[in-house]
Amino acid sequence: MMGGGYNAQSLGVNLTNGEAATSDQAVAVAKAYTKKLNQDVVVAEIHEFSNGYEVELKEGKTGAKAYEVMVYKNGGQIIAEMGPNIMWNTKYGHMNWGNTEAVTVSEEQAT
């Protein structure tokens, strides 16, 4: 499951003047976050906004989309992006109640 709030300092990432001023710094924070949670996910894409970065993560082995996090410029705080990403993500979100079983229905059967 996705972890709680962390910031660059708590993840051991040094920032310029306490801010994630570049996308490289935001990627470093995201990598440290996924390492702390012991997840095999990697950065797929990054989008910069006025107050932070949206970092899209994918599974390292399969390349499947995993989830998205926000890295805020001021302080480098990182949190899971709100919405379906965190609520309905059955592998990494709140809906993962320790289910490690394989999916028993095909995509066609489910629709």
C-alpha positions in Angstrom: 0.0 0.0 0.0 1.1 3.6 -0.6 2.8 5.1 2.4 2.0 8.2 4.3 3.5 11.6 3.9 7.3 11.9 3.6 9.5 14.8 2.6 12.9 15.0 0.9 14.7 15.4 4.2 13.1 12.3 5.8 14.0 10.3 2.7 17.6 11.5 2.7 17.4 13.7 -0.4 19.2 17.0 -0.3 17.4 19.9 -1.9 18.5 23.3 -3.1 17.4 25.8 -0.3 14.9 23.3 0.9 13.0 23.2 -2.4 12.5 20.7 -5.1 13.6 23.3 -7.7 14.2 20.9 -10.6 12.5 17.8 -12.1 15.7 15.8 -11.3 15.2 16.6 -7.6 11.6 15.5 -7.8 12.6 12.3 -9.5 15.2 11.7 -6.7 12.4 12.2 -4.0 10.1 9.8 -5.9 12.8 7.1 -6.2 13.7 7.4 -2.5 10.0 7.1 -1.6 9.5 3.9 -3.6 12.7 2.5 -2.2 11.5 3.2 1.3 8.2 1.4 0.6 10.2 -1.5 -1.0 8.2 -1.4 -4.2 9.4 -2.4 -7.7 8.2 0.7 -9.4 10.1 3.2 -11.5 9.4 6.8 -12.8 7.5 6.7 -16.1 6.7 10.4 -16.6 6.9 13.7 -14.7 4.8 16.8 -15.2 5.7 20.2 -13.7 3.2 22.6 -12.2 3.5 25.9 -10.5 3.6 24.4 -7.0 5.0 20.9 -7.6 5.4 17.9 -9.8 3.1 15.0 -10.7 5.2 11.8 -11.0 3.7 8.8 -12.8 5.1 5.5 -11.6 5.1 2.1 -13.4 6.0 -1.4 -12.4 9.7 -2.1 -13.1 9.1 -5.7 -14.3 5.9 -5.4 -16.3 5.8 -1.8 -17.3 2.2 -1.6 -16.1 1.0 1.7 -14.6 1.3 1.6 -10.9 0.2 5.0 -9.4 0.9 8.7 -9.3 2.5 10.9 -6.6 2.8 14.6 -6.0 6.2 16.1 -5.1 5.7 19.6 -3.8 8.4 22.2 -4.6 8.4 23.8 -1.1 10.0 21.2 1.1 9.8 18.3 -1.3 6.8 16.7 0.5 5.6 13.6 -1.4 2.1 12.2 -1.2 0.0 9.8 -3.3 -2.2 11.8 -5.7 -5.8 12.0 -4.4 -8.7 10.4 -6.2 -9.2 7.0 -7.8 -5.5 6.6 -7.9 -5.4 6.0 -4.2 -8.9 4.8 -3.5 -9.5 2.2 -6.1 -6.0 1.0 -7.0 -6.3 -2.7 -6.0 -2.6 -3.3 -5.9 -1.1 -0.1 -4.5 -4.0 1.8 -3.0 -6.4 1.6 -0.1 -8.4 -1.2 -1.7 -5.4 -3.6 -1.4 -6.2 -5.6 1.7 -3.3 -8.0 1.4 -4.7 -9.9 -1.6 -1.8 -11.6 -3.3 -3.9 -14.1 -5.3 -4.0 -14.2 -9.1 -7.0 -12.7 -10.9 -9.5 -15.4 -11.5 -11.6 -13.8 -14.3 -10.5 -12.5 -17.6 -11.0 -9.0 -18.8 -13.8 -10.2 -21.1 -15.6 -12.0 -18.3 -15.4 -8.9 -16.1 -17.1 -6.6 -18.7 
